[in-house]
Amino acid sequence: MASPVYSTAADSTANAKKCNVCDKGASKKCSRCSNVWYCSVECQKHDWKKHKPVCNSEYKMHQYELHKKAFDAVIKKYNLQTEEKSTEIAELLTTGTEKVTAPDFAKKFGMDVEEAVVFLEWIKTGVKFKEETIDTAKRAGFGSGATVSRFVGNVNVNVCHVPINLFAP
């Protein structure tokens, strides 16, 4: 993966930044994470191998935060945090043999398809987390599926019941 392009920031004495490589004054920062400063392209390229894992983590965390905010906005806009709506969503997502599509979900709950995508993708994130947690728990020797389910249940990410606290802002 190529290093991200850096963005230029005004370099004033009052707001001087230090290059992450050579400690000189820097006016360019990583355009992906915006947390690391460089004095030149050369320094950025030199630092990329070391910075890349941190940069990717920062970027992913930022994307996660943006997605969570968008999900919360959908929940609030369509009042999906009620017990009635939570139950309706849970039943839709867990019963039947057909896959739930974003257009179908949008139509059922009166929202834009883009908002349905945000909602369903966030639910998929929770399901993936739950699956990974169950796998980790099993590998760690937590035992039977019942034990693992109780362990994961404490995380409050259970799409089968779509707990109300999943939608809490």
N, C-alpha and C positions, 0 to 999 in steps of 0.2 A: 504494500500500500504506500502510495506516495505521501510525503508529508503535506499537511494542509498549508495553504497559502497563509501568510501572516497579514494582518491588517495593520495599518499605520495609525498611530495615535499622536496627538500633539505632544511634543517633548518640551515641557517647561521645567525650569529649575525647581519650582514649587511641587511639581508632580513627577519628578524624575523616577524612572524605572530602571532596574538593573537587569542586564542580560543574564539569562539562566546559565550560560556557558562561561563567559569571560568576565562577568561582573562589571562590564562597562555600562555606560548609560544606554538605555534601550528605548526605542520608539515604536517597535513592532511587536505585536503579540500574536500568539497562536490563534488563528481564525476559528478553529474548531471549538476549543474549550475556553479561550480568552483568559486563561489563568497564568500563562507563562510568557515572559517577555524576552525579546532577542534584539541584538544590535544589527544583525545582518542575516541574510539567507543562509550564508555559510554556517553561522552558529546554530541556526535552527536545524539545518540538515545534520550537523554534527550531533545534536542533542536528540534527534527524532527517535532513535532506537530506545533510548532510556525514557523519553517522554511519552511515547506511543501508548503503552499500557495505561498510564495515568490519564492521558488525554481521552482515550476511548471510554474509560470508566466515567470520567466527568461528563462526556458527551451523552452516554447512555443514561446517566442519572438525570441529566437535564431533560432528555426526551421523556423519561419516565414521569418526571414532575409535570411536564406540559400535558402529557396524556391524562394524568390523574386530574389535573385542573379541568380539562375538557370533559372528562367523564363526570366529575362533580357538577359541572354546569348543566349537562344533559339531565342528570338526576333531579336537580333543582328545577330546571325549566319545565319538565314534564311531571313533576311531583311523584317520582318513581320510588321514593323512600317509604311510602305508606305500606302497611302490612298487606293490603289488598293488591297493590301493584306488584310488590315483591313476590307474593304468591303466584300471581298471574304470570310473571316473568319466569319464575322457577318452573312452573308447570309447562310453559311453552318450551323452555330449554331442555327439560328432562323427560318429557313424555313424547310419544310418537316415534315414528321411524324415519321421518324425513328431516333433513338438515334445515336449520333455521337460517334464512338468508337475510342480509341487511335490508333489502327492499321489503320483504315480508314483515320484518320486525318494525321497520319504519311505518309501514301502513297500519299495522296493528296498534301502535302507540302514538300515531299522529305526528311523527317527526320526520325530518329530512333524512335521506339515506346516509348522508355524511355523518349525521349524529348517531344513527344506528350503528354505523361502522365503528365509531369511537366507543360506543357502549359495548358492543359485542367483542371488540378487540381487547378491551379492558377485562372483560369476563374471561376471555381466553388466557390473558396474562395470569389471572388468579388460578385458573385451572392448571396451567403449566406449573405454577409455583407449588400448588398442592401435590401434583404428580411428582415433582422433583423432591418435595419434602417427604412424601411417602417412600420413595425409592431410597432416599438418604437414611430415613428412620429404619427401614428394613435392613439396609447394609450395616447399620450401626447395631443391629441386634435387638431392636425394640419388639421383635416377635411377630405375633399374628396380625392379620389385617385389622381385627377389632382394636388391638392395642395401638396400632399405627393410626387408625381412624380417630381414636380418642386424642392421640398426640396432635394430629393435624387439626382436629376440631377446635383446639385451643387457638389456632391461628385465625379463626373466623373468616376463612375463605372457602366456603362450601357452596358451590354453584347448585348442588342438589336442593338446598334449602334457601339459597340466596338470602342470607341473614340480613336483617335491616341494617346492622352496623356496617355492612359492606358498603352501603350507600351513604353513610354518615359523612358530612363534609368535614 
